[in-house]
Amino acid sequence: MERTGQTEGALLALPWVPVNIGGSKLLAKAWFGDTEYQLLLSDLNSVWEEQMSTNSIEHRAQVLNKRLRAPVHTFVAHPRSVAWPFLSRQSCEQSTAVHFLLKHQGGHLTITLKSELGDVPFYWEFHCTPASVAVVSRELVCPLLSMTQVLHRHVGELTALLLKKDAVIQDYKENGAVLSRGRLLTEPFEEETYRRDFNQRLSKMLPDSLEFESELQELCVSICAARTARKRKRSGEYSSASVGSFVPDQDQTSCVPTGMRTASPGSNENYTRQQVEDTQYADTKETERLLPAAAVPPAVTTNRSVMHPKKKKAAGLFQ
């Protein structure tokens, strides 16, 4: 099924959340609309996805629940009300009336959902296939790379604040200030030493499970929103530039018709000057034609002598 811009924007606005389905720990992104849904799952080795519309949801619900008869909107709304709270971590605990079963079939992933609809058993299956490279890049790789760059800049700003703090403390000490509480005394911050010690502790800091803390989820959502806004801004600027008149640069002479291309900057300047002079001459002739004879201003002769004021002789002691 072709992916719409609505689902793309909705997924980018959602964070990756850790879920446990049948004992398997995964990262999930789930969006359920009124007539469609899209689900993304990843174990950091593979990424799976499924997108369904109203007709496909109705057909699968009738195949899995042959004895159940219900309106189409009920088939669409029930998986959303049952699966979305769990897949989006709105409800951390799985309801006792809802059961999830995960099954790997080759490169595909099937999640079987068993619940109740009006006191009648309701079965549903999510058939997730390997996601395309474009989806993985847009939903996982690019946001994580951007988040890494943002966190690196954040660390740099904090480092600068620590160094500034040490400089202020040193200035106080040089002016005779004494710290009254010794427990508040801190050693000067050494950036290289801290970075080396931090890298040595990385093996103990790496988590064994797929955890995505709430602060990181919020940061990831903010980054995706900023990327989307910047993309829309660039798209709007490009559209405005394409609608307006196009003025070629020196490096874009290939876009100019052959008869208007210039051989060199000097010839381009001469051509522009000639165009201005021709335009001014044409405007003057048109004005003389439209005005009455008495209204036409007399021509100014170029041989008229210029009157220079006579210099007065200095009066006083210095003559």
C-alpha positions as CSV (number, residue, x, y, z in Angstrom):
1,M,0.0,0.0,0.0
2,E,1.3,3.4,-0.8
3,R,2.3,5.4,2.2
4,T,0.5,8.8,2.6
5,G,2.0,12.0,3.9
6,Q,-0.4,11.9,6.9
7,T,1.0,8.6,8.2
8,E,4.6,9.8,7.6
9,G,4.0,13.0,9.6
10,A,2.2,11.1,12.3
11,L,4.9,8.5,12.8
12,L,7.6,11.1,12.9
13,A,5.7,12.8,15.8
14,L,5.9,9.6,17.8
15,P,8.8,8.3,19.8
16,W,10.2,4.7,19.8
17,V,9.0,3.0,22.9
18,P,10.2,-0.3,24.4
19,V,7.6,-3.1,24.5
20,N,7.7,-6.7,25.6
21,I,5.6,-9.0,23.3
22,G,5.6,-12.7,24.2
23,G,8.9,-12.3,26.0
24,S,10.6,-10.5,23.1
25,K,11.9,-7.0,23.8
26,L,11.3,-4.6,20.9
27,L,11.1,-1.0,20.0
28,A,7.7,0.0,18.6
29,K,6.1,2.9,16.9
30,A,2.3,2.6,16.4
31,W,-0.1,5.1,14.8
32,F,-3.9,4.4,14.6
33,G,-6.1,6.7,12.7
34,D,-9.9,6.5,12.0
35,T,-9.5,4.6,8.8
36,E,-5.9,3.2,8.8
37,Y,-2.9,2.3,11.0
38,Q,0.8,1.8,10.6
39,L,3.1,-0.2,12.9
40,L,6.9,-0.2,13.1
41,L,8.9,-2.8,15.2
42,S,12.6,-3.2,15.6
43,D,15.0,-5.3,17.6
44,L,18.0,-3.2,16.4
45,N,18.9,-6.0,14.0
46,S,15.8,-5.7,11.8
47,V,12.9,-3.3,11.3
48,W,9.4,-4.5,10.4
49,E,6.4,-2.5,9.3
50,E,2.7,-2.9,8.4
51,Q,0.2,-0.4,7.1
52,M,-3.5,-1.1,6.6
53,S,-6.5,0.8,5.3
54,T,-10.2,0.4,6.0
55,N,-10.9,-2.2,3.3
56,S,-7.9,-4.3,4.2
57,I,-8.8,-4.2,7.9
58,E,-12.4,-5.2,7.2
59,H,-11.2,-8.1,5.0
60,R,-8.7,-9.5,7.5
61,A,-11.2,-9.1,10.4
62,Q,-13.8,-11.2,8.5
63,V,-11.3,-13.9,7.6
64,L,-10.1,-14.2,11.2
65,N,-13.6,-13.9,12.8
66,K,-16.0,-15.6,10.4
67,R,-18.8,-15.8,12.9
68,L,-18.6,-12.2,13.9
69,R,-20.7,-9.6,12.2
70,A,-20.1,-5.9,13.0
71,P,-20.0,-2.5,11.1
72,V,-16.8,-1.6,9.4
73,H,-15.9,1.2,11.8
74,T,-16.1,-1.3,14.6
75,F,-13.4,-3.5,13.0
76,V,-11.3,-0.4,12.6
77,A,-11.8,1.0,16.0
78,H,-11.3,-2.2,18.0
79,P,-7.7,-2.9,17.2
80,R,-6.9,0.7,17.9
81,S,-8.6,0.7,21.3
82,V,-7.0,-2.6,22.3
83,A,-3.5,-2.6,20.7
84,W,-2.6,1.1,20.7
85,P,-2.4,1.6,24.5
86,F,0.1,-1.3,24.8
87,L,2.2,-0.5,21.7
88,S,2.5,3.2,22.6
89,R,3.1,2.5,26.3
90,Q,0.1,4.5,27.3
91,S,-0.7,1.5,29.4
92,C,2.5,-0.2,30.7
93,E,0.7,-3.3,31.9
94,Q,-1.0,-5.7,29.5
95,S,-4.7,-6.2,30.2
96,T,-5.7,-9.7,31.3
97,A,-8.4,-9.8,28.6
98,V,-5.9,-9.1,25.9
99,H,-3.2,-11.6,24.8
100,F,-0.3,-11.0,22.4
101,L,1.7,-13.7,20.7
102,L,4.8,-13.1,18.7
103,K,5.9,-15.4,15.9
104,H,8.9,-15.2,13.5
105,Q,8.2,-16.6,10.0
106,G,11.3,-16.3,7.9
107,G,12.0,-12.6,7.6
108,H,8.5,-11.7,8.6
109,L,7.0,-11.0,12.0
110,T,3.4,-11.9,13.0
111,I,1.7,-10.6,16.2
112,T,-1.5,-12.4,17.1
113,L,-3.9,-10.5,19.2
114,K,-6.8,-12.1,21.1
115,S,-9.4,-10.0,22.8
116,E,-13.1,-9.7,23.2
117,L,-15.6,-7.6,21.2
118,G,-19.0,-7.4,22.9
119,D,-18.3,-10.6,24.9
120,V,-17.4,-12.4,21.7
121,P,-13.8,-13.5,21.1
122,F,-12.0,-11.3,18.6
123,Y,-8.8,-12.3,16.8
124,W,-6.4,-10.0,15.0
125,E,-3.0,-10.4,13.4
126,F,-0.4,-7.9,12.5
127,H,1.6,-9.1,9.5
128,C,4.8,-7.1,9.6
129,T,7.3,-7.3,6.7
130,P,10.8,-6.0,6.5
131,A,10.8,-2.2,6.2
132,S,12.3,-0.4,3.2
133,V,15.6,1.4,3.5
134,A,13.8,4.7,3.1
135,V,11.6,4.0,6.1
136,V,14.5,2.8,8.3
137,S,16.5,5.9,7.4
138,R,13.6,8.4,8.0
139,E,12.2,6.9,11.2
140,L,15.3,5.5,12.9
141,V,18.7,6.3,11.4
142,C,18.3,10.1,10.7
143,P,16.6,10.9,14.0
144,L,19.3,9.0,16.0
145,L,22.1,10.7,14.1
146,S,20.6,14.1,14.7
147,M,20.1,13.3,18.3
148,T,23.8,12.3,18.6
149,Q,24.8,15.6,17.1
150,V,22.5,17.6,19.4
151,L,23.7,15.8,22.5
152,H,27.3,16.4,21.5
153,R,26.6,20.1,21.2
154,H,24.9,20.0,24.6
155,V,27.9,18.4,26.2
156,G,30.1,21.1,24.6
157,E,28.0,23.9,26.1
158,L,28.1,22.2,29.5
159,T,31.9,21.9,29.3
160,A,32.1,25.6,28.4
161,L,30.0,26.4,31.5
162,L,32.2,24.3,33.7
163,L,35.4,26.0,32.4
164,K,33.8,29.4,32.9
165,K,32.8,28.5,36.4
166,D,36.4,27.5,37.2
167,A,37.7,30.8,35.8
168,V,35.3,32.8,38.0
169,I,36.3,30.8,41.1
170,Q,40.0,31.4,40.3
171,D,39.3,35.1,40.0
172,Y,37.6,35.1,43.4
173,K,40.6,33.3,44.9
174,E,43.1,35.7,43.4
175,N,41.1,38.6,45.0
176,G,41.3,37.1,48.5
177,A,38.0,35.2,48.7
178,V,37.9,32.2,50.9
179,L,35.4,29.3,50.7
180,S,33.7,29.1,54.1
181,R,32.3,25.5,53.6
182,G,35.0,23.1,52.6
183,R,32.6,20.4,51.4
184,L,31.7,22.7,48.5
185,L,35.3,22.8,47.2
186,T,35.6,21.3,43.7
187,E,38.6,20.5,41.7
188,P,39.2,22.4,38.4
189,F,37.5,20.6,35.5
190,E,39.9,18.9,33.1
191,E,38.1,18.2,29.8
192,E,40.6,15.6,28.4
193,T,40.8,13.7,31.7
194,Y,37.0,13.6,32.0
195,R,36.6,12.3,28.5
196,R,39.2,9.6,28.9
197,D,37.7,8.4,32.2
198,F,34.2,8.4,30.6
199,N,35.3,6.3,27.6
200,Q,36.9,3.8,30.0
201,R,33.5,3.4,31.8
202,L,31.5,2.9,28.6
203,S,31.4,-0.9,28.9
204,K,29.7,-0.7,32.2
205,M,27.3,2.0,31.1
206,L,25.9,0.3,28.0
207,P,22.4,-1.2,28.7
208,D,21.8,-4.9,28.0
209,S,18.2,-4.3,27.1
210,L,16.3,-2.1,24.7
211,E,15.6,0.9,26.9
212,F,14.6,4.3,25.6
213,E,14.2,6.7,28.6
214,S,11.4,9.3,28.5
215,E,13.8,12.2,28.3
216,L,15.4,10.7,25.2
217,Q,12.0,10.0,23.7
218,E,11.0,13.7,24.2
219,L,14.3,14.8,22.6
220,C,13.8,12.5,19.7
221,V,10.3,13.8,19.1
222,S,11.5,17.4,19.3
223,I,14.3,16.7,16.8
224,C,11.9,15.0,14.3
225,A,9.5,18.0,14.6
226,A,12.4,20.4,14.0
227,R,13.6,18.4,11.0
228,T,10.1,18.4,9.5
229,A,9.6,22.1,10.0
230,R,13.0,22.9,8.4
231,K,12.1,20.6,5.5
232,R,8.8,22.3,5.0
233,K,10.5,25.7,5.1
234,R,13.0,24.8,2.5
235,S,10.3,23.3,0.3
236,G,8.3,26.6,0.6
237,E,11.4,28.7,-0.2
238,Y,12.1,26.5,-3.3
239,S,8.5,26.8,-4.5
240,S,8.6,30.6,-4.1
241,A,11.8,30.9,-6.0
242,S,10.6,28.7,-8.8
243,V,7.4,30.8,-9.2
244,G,9.2,34.2,-9.3
245,S,11.3,35.5,-12.1
246,F,14.6,33.7,-12.7
247,V,17.8,35.9,-13.0
248,P,20.8,33.8,-14.1
249,D,24.1,34.2,-12.3
250,Q,27.5,34.1,-14.0
251,D,27.6,30.3,-13.3
252,Q,24.1,29.7,-14.7
253,T,24.5,31.1,-18.2
254,S,23.4,27.8,-19.6
255,C,19.8,28.7,-18.5
256,V,19.8,31.8,-20.7
257,P,18.7,31.5,-24.4
258,T,21.5,31.4,-26.9
259,G,20.8,34.8,-28.3
260,M,21.1,36.4,-24.9
261,R,24.3,34.8,-23.7
262,T,27.3,37.0,-23.1
263,A,30.8,36.2,-24.1
264,S,32.5,38.0,-21.2
265,P,31.8,40.2,-18.2
266,G,32.9,43.3,-20.3
267,S,30.5,42.6,-23.1
268,N,27.8,41.9,-20.6
269,E,28.4,45.4,-19.1
270,N,28.3,47.0,-22.6
271,Y,25.1,45.2,-23.4
272,T,23.4,46.4,-20.3
273,R,24.6,50.0,-20.8
274,Q,23.3,50.0,-24.4
275,Q,19.9,48.6,-23.2
276,V,19.6,51.4,-20.6
277,E,20.5,54.1,-23.2
278,D,18.0,52.8,-25.8
279,T,15.3,52.7,-23.2
280,Q,15.9,56.3,-22.1
281,Y,16.0,57.5,-25.7
282,A,12.7,55.7,-26.4
283,D,11.1,57.2,-23.3
284,T,12.2,60.7,-24.3
285,K,10.8,60.4,-27.9
286,E,7.5,59.1,-26.6
287,T,7.2,62.0,-24.1
288,E,7.9,64.6,-26.9
289,R,5.3,62.9,-29.1
290,L,2.5,63.0,-26.4
291,L,3.2,66.6,-25.0
292,P,2.0,69.7,-26.9
293,A,4.6,71.8,-28.7
294,A,4.6,74.5,-26.1
295,A,5.0,72.0,-23.3
296,V,8.2,70.5,-24.8
297,P,11.1,71.7,-22.8
298,P,13.8,73.5,-24.8
299,A,16.9,71.6,-25.7
300,V,19.9,72.4,-23.5
301,T,22.9,73.3,-25.6
302,T,26.1,71.6,-24.5
303,N,28.3,74.6,-25.6
304,R,26.9,77.0,-23.1
305,S,29.7,78.5,-21.1
306,V,29.7,77.9,-17.4
307,M,29.5,81.0,-15.2
308,H,32.1,81.0,-12.5
309,P,31.8,83.4,-9.6
310,K,34.5,86.1,-9.3
311,K,36.8,85.8,-6.4
312,K,36.7,88.7,-4.0
313,K,40.0,90.3,-3.1
314,A,41.0,89.8,0.5
315,A,40.5,92.9,2.7
316,G,42.4,93.7,5.8
317,L,46.1,93.3,6.7
318,F,46.7,90.4,4.2
319,Q,46.0,91.6,0.6
